[in-house]
Each structure stands twice: as structure tokens, then as C-alpha cells.
Amino acid sequence: MACSCKTSIEAKLLARFKEQSPDASKHEVELTGYALILDDAMNMTLKGCMKIEAAADHPLRKGGVKRKVQQQNMVFTFCPFCGLKYEAEMVAAPAEAAEVMA
């Protein structure tokens, strides 16, 4: 990611969670809705994403309607927190994988 919004927001959320639950232990916070996206050049980028659900009533041949629901994933091209454009990042491959690819 080009920005550090995910890590900084997770740190702030974790601090707040620890304040709200001081008697608990092993506090953890993780922003979900991020995925590693592989582009055409085989570069991986961590991008924000969100599930979307589209629904509509479709007419049936026999009459009546049937509700159809489609689920898809929407991937952000900009950080939803700061607005910075996501850019491709090279993820280092293990040495063994690099040798096999050569």
C-alpha cells in the first residue's frame, strides 16, 4: 500500500479497545476488507475491498416474479481513508521460487 492508513487506524483502534476493556488480555484489532490483488504484470497489491449485493425481482415465464441476488466484490482503487491512489507493489518471492522460475 502506498499509505499507512491501515496500520495507523488499527493501532488507534487497538489503543481504544484496550482502554474500553482494561481487564481483558491479548487484545487484537484487525481491519477486515483488504485483499492481495494480482494484476496483469503479476504484481501483488494490498487493496481495500467490499462485498456488494445486488437484488432484483425477475419475471417468470409462468407469471409471477422471483427474487435473484448477486454477490460480488468491489475493489477500491484509492484508499478509503486518505484518498491516495493504490499502486502495484512487488512482493518478494522466496529464493526457491525464484530459482524455479529462472
Secondary structure, DSSP 8 states (H G I E B T S, - for coil): --S-HHHHHHHHHHHHHHHH-TT--S-------EEEEE-TTS-EEEEEEEEEEEEEEEE-TTSSEEEEEEEEEEE-SB-TTT--B---B-----HHHHHHH-
